[in-house]
Amino acid sequence: MNQQPGKLGIREYVSIAILMVGSKATEDTPTVLFINVQNAAWMIPVLSAGIFFIPLLLLLKTISLYQGKNLFFVIQKLLGKYIGFIVCLVIFIITLVGISLDSRLYTNIIRAFYFRTTPILVLYALLMAVCAYGAKKGIQHIGSVAYLLIIYAITGLFFALGLSTQASNVNAILPIWGPGKIEILKKSSQSLSLFTDFFLLTMLIPYLSSSKDFRKGTWIAYIYVSIQISVATLFFICMLDQSLGGVGYPFHTAVRYISLGSYIPNIEILFFIVWIVSAFIRFTAFLYINALMFGHLFKIKDFEFLIPSLAAIYLLIGNIPESQIDVGLKLEHMVQAVVGPLFAAISLILWLSALLKGEFKHEKDKNNM
């Protein structure tokens, strides 16, 4: 593959996207989906992906009019300097709060299952310090590490899911439609936040070797992660059945009960190593994108210097809630309920603005010349 120096190739970009979005299968997402629609929870990721497909398609078509430009440039170009700035600022703030709460969730997982005597603040500070160090290295280094790790992350997840079949019951997915088709469709439309990370990934367009690689890589990752989250949720339903609704982190619960026979009874540490490195890559990429947003908003060229400060803000916001319930069931889910429809609406508004301004017609005329 011919890749420009200092640019992300399609392999690195797809690896980052899968680690950022696909990791939802290993946190509390399957539990939340199960609480919503019981044993039909495995359908939600695929149906939500189908619904979010239209806004994402329109967003990519709109951004393709401005070759090599990121999301914030396109927003300010189409909505004007002042309205565009406000919209970009709202996206930045929501992203900042959402990532802060999400990173706190990961810290809770680490403490609950692996380092029970270590203070939350210490674990959280270490997570942010490692992510800040990685983000300072640049998106190219993040992409390279993600590409090296992706095969182990995918293999580890499906290996764990395969071993979980030792204690699974396929009948747990019956009745197949759970609470009913209407309820499933309703909850699917309310779960668009599963895929809103793809909205944020458009900030990386200038760092890819070509816009074509970005579009192709986005659809590859989009299809894959929707299947991965769906399959993982299905396996957790079969393994845990009705108890899934009371298990905060089903992946980590599952790996504690699987084994490779009597000689290797406890293998969760192997999955933990791959999972924690994947988490580092995920939040390192988020931190870099957030710094990039702030730099674009306030015309700061060397935005990399903002990364340690943003990591400190993550730490401060994430430490505001005093318990896991506050993080997992209240604040984080409130943000997720808003961010999906909001990002979908922004995508539609940008497409309509470009259409009304004749941008698509101009592009078509330019290509015909």
TANORPE-V780078 format. One record per residue. N is the residue number from 1. RES is the residue in one small letter. SS is DSSP state (H for helix, E for strand, - for the rest). PSI is psi in whole degrees, -180 to 180 (999 if undefined). D_LAST is the distance of its C-alpha to the last C-alpha in Angstrom with 2 decimals. Layout:
# TANORPE-V780078
n={N:N}
res={RES:RES}
ss={SS:SS}
psi={PSI:PSI}
d_last={D_LAST:D_LAST}
This chain:
# TANORPE-V780078
n={1:2:3:4:5:6:7:8:9:10:11:12:13:14:15:16:17:18:19:20:21:22:23:24:25:26:27:28:29:30:31:32:33:34:35:36:37:38:39:40:41:42:43:44:45:46:47:48:49:50:51:52:53:54:55:56:57:58:59:60:61:62:63:64:65:66:67:68:69:70:71:72:73:74:75:76:77:78:79:80:81:82:83:84:85:86:87:88:89:90:91:92:93:94:95:96:97:98:99:100:101:102:103:104:105:106:107:108:109:110:111:112:113:114:115:116:117:118:119:120:121:122:123:124:125:126:127:128:129:130:131:132:133:134:135:136:137:138:139:140:141:142:143:144:145:146:147:148:149:150:151:152:153:154:155:156:157:158:159:160:161:162:163:164:165:166:167:168:169:170:171:172:173:174:175:176:177:178:179:180:181:182:183:184:185:186:187:188:189:190:191:192:193:194:195:196:197:198:199:200:201:202:203:204:205:206:207:208:209:210:211:212:213:214:215:216:217:218:219:220:221:222:223:224:225:226:227:228:229:230:231:232:233:234:235:236:237:238:239:240:241:242:243:244:245:246:247:248:249:250:251:252:253:254:255:256:257:258:259:260:261:262:263:264:265:266:267:268:269:270:271:272:273:274:275:276:277:278:279:280:281:282:283:284:285:286:287:288:289:290:291:292:293:294:295:296:297:298:299:300:301:302:303:304:305:306:307:308:309:310:311:312:313:314:315:316:317:318:319:320:321:322:323:324:325:326:327:328:329:330:331:332:333:334:335:336:337:338:339:340:341:342:343:344:345:346:347:348:349:350:351:352:353:354:355:356:357:358:359:360:361:362:363:364:365:366:367:368:369}
res={m:n:q:q:p:g:k:l:g:i:r:e:y:v:s:i:a:i:l:m:v:g:s:k:a:t:e:d:t:p:t:v:l:f:i:n:v:q:n:a:a:w:m:i:p:v:l:s:a:g:i:f:f:i:p:l:l:l:l:l:k:t:i:s:l:y:q:g:k:n:l:f:f:v:i:q:k:l:l:g:k:y:i:g:f:i:v:c:l:v:i:f:i:i:t:l:v:g:i:s:l:d:s:r:l:y:t:n:i:i:r:a:f:y:f:r:t:t:p:i:l:v:l:y:a:l:l:m:a:v:c:a:y:g:a:k:k:g:i:q:h:i:g:s:v:a:y:l:l:i:i:y:a:i:t:g:l:f:f:a:l:g:l:s:t:q:a:s:n:v:n:a:i:l:p:i:w:g:p:g:k:i:e:i:l:k:k:s:s:q:s:l:s:l:f:t:d:f:f:l:l:t:m:l:i:p:y:l:s:s:s:k:d:f:r:k:g:t:w:i:a:y:i:y:v:s:i:q:i:s:v:a:t:l:f:f:i:c:m:l:d:q:s:l:g:g:v:g:y:p:f:h:t:a:v:r:y:i:s:l:g:s:y:i:p:n:i:e:i:l:f:f:i:v:w:i:v:s:a:f:i:r:f:t:a:f:l:y:i:n:a:l:m:f:g:h:l:f:k:i:k:d:f:e:f:l:i:p:s:l:a:a:i:y:l:l:i:g:n:i:p:e:s:q:i:d:v:g:l:k:l:e:h:m:v:q:a:v:v:g:p:l:f:a:a:i:s:l:i:l:w:l:s:a:l:l:k:g:e:f:k:h:e:k:d:k:n:n:m}
ss={-:-:-:-:-:-:-:E:-:H:H:H:H:H:H:H:H:H:H:H:H:H:H:H:H:H:-:-:H:H:H:H:H:H:H:H:H:H:H:H:H:H:H:H:H:H:H:H:H:H:H:H:H:H:H:H:H:H:H:H:H:H:H:-:-:-:-:-:-:-:H:H:H:H:H:H:H:H:H:-:H:H:H:H:H:H:H:H:H:H:H:H:H:H:H:H:H:H:H:H:H:H:H:H:H:H:H:H:H:H:H:H:H:-:-:-:-:-:-:H:H:H:H:H:H:H:H:H:H:H:H:H:H:H:H:H:-:-:H:H:H:H:H:H:H:H:H:H:H:H:H:H:H:H:H:H:H:H:H:H:H:H:H:H:H:H:H:-:-:H:H:H:H:-:-:-:-:-:-:-:H:H:H:H:H:H:H:H:H:-:-:H:H:H:H:-:H:H:H:H:H:H:H:H:H:H:H:E:-:-:H:H:H:H:H:H:H:H:H:H:H:H:H:H:H:H:H:H:H:H:H:H:H:H:H:H:H:H:H:H:H:H:H:H:H:H:-:-:-:H:H:H:H:H:H:-:-:-:-:-:-:-:-:-:-:-:-:H:H:H:H:H:H:H:H:H:H:H:H:H:H:H:H:H:H:H:H:H:H:H:H:H:H:H:H:H:H:-:-:-:-:-:H:H:H:H:H:H:H:H:H:H:H:H:H:H:H:H:-:-:-:-:-:H:H:H:H:H:H:H:H:H:H:H:H:H:H:H:H:H:H:H:H:H:H:H:H:H:H:H:H:H:H:H:H:H:-:-:H:H:H:H:H:H:H:H:H:H:-}
psi={129:115:132:145:135:7:152:137:175:-34:-45:-41:-45:-39:-45:-46:-42:-42:-35:-45:-41:-21:-14:-22:-19:9:-140:3:-48:-37:-44:-44:-39:-40:-34:-46:19:-133:-4:11:-30:-18:-26:-48:-42:-43:-40:-38:-38:-38:-44:-12:-42:-52:-39:-41:-46:-38:-45:-38:-37:-47:-29:-16:-21:85:128:9:147:178:-46:-36:-45:-41:-48:-29:-42:-33:-5:164:-46:-49:-41:-40:-43:-45:-45:-39:-41:-44:-43:-46:-45:-42:-42:-48:-44:-44:-36:-47:-37:-42:-34:-38:-44:-37:-40:-41:-47:-44:-41:-33:-24:-36:72:-23:-6:132:144:-44:-40:-47:-43:-43:-40:-42:-47:-36:-44:-43:-39:-41:-45:-41:-35:-25:-21:160:-28:-42:-38:-44:-40:-45:-40:-41:-38:-31:-26:-40:-36:-37:-46:-46:-43:-42:-51:-26:-43:-42:-38:-43:-27:-16:-13:-30:32:157:109:-29:-11:-20:-1:145:142:-32:5:-124:-3:155:-39:-44:-37:-46:-39:-48:-30:-41:-20:2:27:-20:-15:-30:12:-12:-28:-29:-43:-30:-17:-12:-18:0:-44:-16:2:155:-27:156:-31:-42:-38:-48:-45:-45:-37:-45:-35:-50:-39:-48:-43:-49:-32:-38:-41:-47:-39:-47:-44:-43:-40:-44:-39:-36:-45:-34:-44:-19:-135:-22:-12:-34:-19:6:116:-42:84:-34:-48:-29:-42:-45:-16:-15:2:157:171:46:-177:-21:-28:77:-32:105:13:-26:-31:-43:-33:-41:-47:-41:-44:-36:-39:-39:-41:-45:-42:-53:-23:-44:-43:-44:-41:-45:-40:-41:-38:-42:-49:-42:-40:-41:-43:22:45:110:-48:67:-15:-28:-14:-15:-48:-38:-42:-38:-39:-37:-42:-48:-42:-47:-43:-23:-2:-49:146:-12:164:-33:-42:-40:-55:-35:-12:-80:-50:-43:-28:-44:-44:-35:-29:-41:-36:-60:-36:-49:-35:-42:-42:-41:-44:-41:-41:-42:-44:-40:-45:-38:-46:-30:-3:18:-38:-38:-41:-41:-39:-41:-39:-40:-26:-10:999}
d_last={30.19:28.27:28.81:28.02:31.24:32.36:29.98:30.98:30.14:29.81:33.51:34.73:32.62:33.81:37.34:37.23:35.90:38.59:41.36:40.36:40.10:42.19:45.20:45.81:47.61:50.26:51.06:52.36:49.39:51.12:54.19:52.33:50.58:53.96:55.62:52.99:53.08:55.83:55.41:51.99:50.54:48.72:46.38:45.14:42.73:40.85:40.79:39.77:36.92:35.81:35.98:34.24:31.47:29.66:29.71:28.75:25.80:24.54:25.19:23.25:20.21:20.50:21.08:18.13:15.94:17.71:17.65:21.14:22.74:25.98:27.32:29.07:26.07:24.11:27.25:27.73:24.11:24.19:27.89:28.49:30.65:34.03:33.55:31.32:34.12:36.72:34.84:34.31:37.97:39.14:37.22:38.76:42.27:42.16:40.92:43.63:46.37:45.19:45.08:48.43:50.07:48.49:49.71:53.14:53.14:52.66:55.48:57.68:56.99:57.91:61.12:62.15:61.94:62.24:63.63:65.89:68.00:65.23:64.38:61.03:60.25:60.75:58.52:55.81:55.98:55.72:52.67:50.90:52.01:50.62:47.29:47.05:47.78:45.11:42.46:43.27:42.37:38.71:36.36:35.99:39.75:39.79:37.22:39.24:42.48:40.92:39.70:43.21:44.87:42.78:44.50:47.91:47.02:45.79:48.66:51.20:50.13:50.27:53.42:55.07:53.96:55.30:58.64:58.85:59.30:62.87:63.80:61.28:61.93:59.19:60.99:59.98:56.61:58.49:58.07:54.46:53.07:55.24:55.63:53.43:49.84:49.26:50.54:48.37:45.19:46.36:47.00:43.74:41.83:44.04:43.35:39.67:40.76:41.10:37.36:36.46:36.47:32.98:31.97:33.44:31.92:28.47:29.96:29.76:25.99:25.80:28.57:26.97:25.42:22.16:21.00:20.97:24.62:25.46:24.26:25.87:28.99:29.35:29.52:31.89:34.18:33.95:35.14:37.75:39.40:39.68:41.58:43.61:44.87:45.66:47.57:49.45:50.52:51.71:53.83:55.34:56.27:58.00:59.83:60.87:60.86:61.98:62.82:59.12:59.11:61.61:60.08:57.93:56.25:56.52:54.94:57.47:60.25:59.38:59.35:62.81:64.25:62.70:64.27:64.35:67.93:71.15:70.49:67.28:67.78:65.65:62.17:60.40:60.23:57.79:55.38:55.97:54.85:51.49:51.09:51.91:49.55:46.77:47.73:47.49:43.94:43.01:44.36:43.23:39.60:40.27:41.90:39.01:36.49:38.86:39.20:35.44:35.27:38.07:36.55:33.24:35.20:37.41:35.17:37.35:35.61:38.45:38.79:40.63:43.76:43.73:44.22:48.06:48.36:46.21:48.32:51.41:50.02:49.41:53.02:54.35:52.53:53.32:56.99:57.40:58.30:61.77:61.58:59.35:59.57:58.08:55.11:54.56:55.43:54.80:52.46:49.98:49.73:49.33:46.28:44.86:45.44:43.31:40.52:39.17:38.57:37.48:34.73:33.58:33.56:31.56:28.88:28.72:28.74:25.83:23.74:24.86:24.15:20.54:20.25:22.05:20.07:16.77:15.59:14.52:12.52:10.77:10.14:8.89:6.42:5.39:5.55:3.79:0.00}
